[in-house]
Amino acid sequence: MAQVVITEELFADIKKQFSLAEANTIVDLLETLEENPKKGKEVGCIGKVVIKEIKYKKYRFYFVTDGFKVKFLKVEELQDLIIKFVRMSQKKDQKQTIEEIKHVLRMLGEEGF
C-alpha cells in the first residue's frame, strides 16, 4: 500500500475553501490513492518525478510521485511509494499551477514542498 501525504499548506487551503463535511470527503478521495496509486491523470514530468491530478467537481488536486514506480510496478509492489499532494486549483488556474509545481521541482526538487 502506498503512503499518501498532504502538505500542511494544502490541508489548510482545503479547510478554508470547503465546509467540514466536504473537506472530509476530499481528504477521503485523496487517500484512495493508498489502495490505487495508479489513479489520476498525468499532467507533467520533471526527471523521474511525475505530476498528476485528481478532479473533484471544478477543482484539481495535484500530487507528485516517483514516475518509474507508478508506471512499471504492479499495485501490490508499490508499498514504499510516497504520494505527496502539493497544490489545488480550479480549471481556470490549472496551467499556472502546473507551471508553479514544475518550477519548484526544478529549483528545489521534491523536498521543496
C-alpha positions as CSV (number, residue, x, y, z in Angstrom):
1,M,0.0,0.0,0.0
2,A,1.3,3.4,-0.9
3,Q,1.6,6.3,1.6
4,V,-0.4,9.5,0.9
5,V,1.0,12.7,2.3
6,I,-1.0,16.0,2.2
7,T,1.1,19.1,2.8
8,E,0.0,21.4,5.6
9,E,-0.5,24.3,3.3
10,L,-2.8,22.3,1.0
11,F,-4.7,20.9,4.0
12,A,-5.3,24.5,5.3
13,D,-6.5,25.6,1.9
14,I,-9.0,22.7,1.8
15,K,-10.3,23.6,5.2
16,K,-10.7,27.2,4.2
17,Q,-12.3,26.6,0.9
18,F,-14.8,23.9,1.8
19,S,-17.2,23.0,4.5
20,L,-16.1,20.5,7.1
21,A,-18.1,17.6,5.6
22,E,-16.9,18.4,2.1
23,A,-13.3,18.7,3.3
24,N,-13.5,15.3,4.9
25,T,-14.9,13.9,1.6
26,I,-12.0,15.4,-0.3
27,V,-9.4,14.0,2.1
28,D,-11.0,10.6,1.7
29,L,-10.8,11.0,-2.0
30,L,-7.1,11.8,-1.9
31,E,-6.4,8.9,0.5
32,T,-8.0,6.5,-2.1
33,L,-4.6,6.6,-3.8
34,E,-3.2,4.4,-1.0
35,E,-5.2,1.5,-2.5
36,N,-5.0,2.6,-6.1
37,P,-1.8,4.6,-6.7
38,K,-2.1,4.5,-10.5
39,K,-5.2,6.7,-10.3
40,G,-5.1,10.2,-11.6
41,K,-4.2,12.0,-14.9
42,E,-0.5,12.7,-15.6
43,V,0.0,16.4,-16.3
44,G,3.7,16.8,-16.3
45,C,7.1,15.2,-15.5
46,I,10.4,16.6,-14.2
47,G,13.1,14.0,-14.3
48,K,11.8,10.9,-12.5
49,V,9.1,12.8,-10.7
50,V,5.7,12.8,-12.2
51,I,3.0,15.3,-11.6
52,K,-0.6,14.0,-11.6
53,E,-4.0,15.4,-10.8
54,I,-7.3,14.2,-9.4
55,K,-10.5,16.1,-10.0
56,Y,-13.2,16.9,-7.5
57,K,-16.1,18.9,-9.0
58,K,-14.4,22.0,-10.6
59,Y,-11.2,21.6,-8.5
60,R,-8.0,19.8,-9.3
61,F,-5.7,18.4,-6.7
62,Y,-2.1,17.9,-7.7
63,F,0.4,15.4,-6.4
64,V,3.9,14.3,-7.1
65,T,5.3,10.8,-7.0
66,D,8.0,8.5,-8.5
67,G,7.0,8.1,-12.1
68,F,9.1,5.0,-12.7
69,K,7.5,3.0,-9.9
70,V,3.9,4.0,-10.8
71,K,4.4,3.2,-14.5
72,F,6.3,-0.1,-14.2
73,L,5.4,-1.8,-10.9
74,K,2.2,-3.7,-10.1
75,V,-0.1,-2.2,-7.4
76,E,1.0,-4.9,-4.9
77,E,4.6,-3.9,-5.3
78,L,4.1,-0.2,-4.5
79,Q,4.4,-0.5,-0.8
80,D,7.2,2.0,-0.4
81,L,5.7,4.6,-2.8
82,I,5.1,8.1,-1.3
83,I,2.4,10.2,-3.0
84,K,2.6,13.8,-1.9
85,F,-0.3,16.2,-2.6
86,V,1.0,19.7,-3.0
87,R,-1.5,22.0,-4.6
88,M,-5.1,22.7,-5.5
89,S,-6.6,24.8,-8.3
90,Q,-9.7,25.5,-10.3
91,K,-9.8,24.7,-14.0
92,K,-9.1,28.3,-15.0
93,D,-5.8,28.3,-12.9
94,Q,-4.7,24.8,-14.0
95,K,-1.9,25.8,-16.3
96,Q,-0.4,28.3,-13.9
97,T,-0.5,25.9,-11.0
98,I,1.2,23.1,-13.0
99,E,4.0,25.5,-14.1
100,E,4.5,26.6,-10.4
101,I,4.8,22.9,-9.4
102,K,7.3,22.3,-12.2
103,H,9.3,25.4,-11.2
104,V,9.6,24.3,-7.5
105,L,10.6,20.8,-8.7
106,R,13.3,22.2,-11.0
107,M,14.7,24.5,-8.3
108,L,14.4,22.6,-5.1
109,G,13.3,19.1,-6.0
110,E,10.5,17.2,-4.3
111,E,11.8,18.5,-0.9
112,G,10.6,22.0,-1.9
113,F,7.1,21.0,-0.8
